């Protein structure tokens, strides 16, 4: 039986974790990014469809390509972040289902059904983006997820000639804790949940 994580681990993942906008100038090693994906890929998606695609924008050249497509102050904070990951979704994820979900013809569930493809790709890539945030925190990284960007521009710059579309962005690195804003309020249980 899985055991409850320690209080320290829960604090690192949830209770003390924050969305960062300012970053220490410390490199995130490529090996850490590979380890991150090795964790993300193990988390569940519908029929193991795994539509998430991830581009780690790290080099000066790649950041320059991304910058024109960022809204407002997202450009400045992203240029200062060690890494910005583009979380995308492969709109032809179902072509891989014979490999990823081989015990039934799951590809037939999607072929010729654009609304179902869109819904499944968006939901599961978003879910994988959430896994990425938690896995990054587990590896000692801070995160700054954001949606203030031009998806069409990012798609043209990073996903041209592919079947992948951008979903959201997330800066990664080691945050400057002294530049965090005061934490915003959260709902109480009864304001957001019920047990029936």
N, C-alpha and C positions, 0 to 999 in steps of 0.2 A: 504494500500500500504506500502511495506517495505520502511524504510527511509535509506538514506545514513548514514553509520557509521561516528562517529566523527573522526576528524583528528588524535586524540590520538589513537583510535582503529585501524585505517588504518596503522599508524606508527608501532603499536605493532605487527600487523599481517604481514605487508609487508615491509614498507619503512625503518624502523629501525631494523627489525628482521635480525638476522645473523645466519649462520651455525657455531656452536661452537665446539671447539676441547678441551677446558680446562674447568674444572668444579669445582664449589664450593662443599665442602663436606657437602651438605645439603640433607637430606632425601626427597624423593618424596613419600608422603603418599599413601598407597594402595587405599584409597578412591578417591584420585585425578586420579589415573589410571582407576578406575571404572567410574568416571565421564567422563573421556576422551573417553572411549568406548561408553558411552551413547550418546555422541555427534556424534562420527564417524558413528555409526549405523544408524543415521537419514539422512545422506547425500545420494544422489542418486547413484544407480548403474543400469546397464542394467537389465531390468525386475526384479529389486530388488534382483538380484542374490547373492549379498553379499558374494563373495568368500574369502574376507579377514579374516585371522586368525592371532591372535596377542599373542606372548609370551613375557611377561615382565621379562627380565632376571635381577634380582635384588639381589639375595642372593650371598654370597661368593662362595657357591658350584656351583650355576648355572653359574656364571661368569667364574669359573675355567673350566667348561665344554665347554663354548663358546670360550675361549681364543685361543686354538690351531687352530681354524678355521678362525682366523682373519689375514688379510694381513698387513705386514709392521707395521707402527705406529698406525694402527687402534686398535691393541691389547692394547697398553698402554693407549690410550685415552678412550677406552671402559672400561677398568678396573677401571679407575678413575671416570667414569660417574656414577651417582646414579642408573640409569636404562638404559638398552639397550633393545629396543623392536625389536623382529624379526617379520617383516611383511611377512606373508605367504599367500599362496593361496590354497584353498581346490579344488583339481582337480575333485572332485565329488560334486561340489556346486549345480549342477542341480538336485541332489536327494532331495534337500530341496525346490525346486520351488513349489511343490504342497502346501506347507505351506506359502512360501513367496510371491508367485504370483498366487493365487488360481483361478483366474477368467478365466484361459485358461490352456491348457495342454502345458505349456512352457518346461517341462522336455523333451518332444518329440523333441523339437528344437535341443537338444544336444545329446541325446542318440545315441551311435554308430558313433559320428562325432568328432573324436579326435582333428582335426585341429581347429574346432570351439570351442571346450572345452578349448584347450590351449590358444587360442587367447582371449576368453572372460574372462577366469580366470586371465590371466596375466594383461589385460587392467584394469579390475575392481578392482583387489587387489592393483595394482599400484595407481589407483585413490583413493582407501580407505587409502592407505599410505599417499597420499597427504593431504587427509582430516585430518588424524591423526596429521600431522605436524601443520596444521592451528588450529586445536582444541587445541593442546598442547600450542601453542602460546597464544591462547585466554584465557587459564587457567593460564597464567603467567609462563609457562615453556619455556626453550630454547631447541633447537633441533640441532642434529648433524647427518643428514642422511648420509649413506655411502653404497657403493656397493663392497668394498674391502674385500671379504670373500670367503670361499670355500662353495658353496651352498650344495654340496653333504655331506660334513662333518657336516654342521649345520643341514641338514635334518636328518642324522643318529643320531645326538645327541639329537635333540628336537622333531622331527616329526616321529620317527620310529614307524611303525605299523599303521600309519594314511595315509590319502590321501592328506595330505598337503605338499607343497613344499615351500621353502623359496624364497622370492622375493628381499627384501632389508632390511637393518638394520637402526635403528635410535636411537642414544643416546638421553636421556632425562634428564633434571635436570635444574640447575641454573648455567648458564655459567659465566666464568671469562671474563668480558668485556675487561679488560686491556691486555688480551692475544690474542685478535682478530687480524687477519691480516687486512691490508687495503682492503676495499671493492673493488672487481674487477668491471671493466666497464660492462655496460649493453648496449644492442642494443637500438637505437632510434626506434620510431614507424615504420618508413618507411623501416627499415632494417629487420623487423620481421613480419610486418603485412600490410594488405591493406584492404580498404573498397571498396566493389564492388556493 
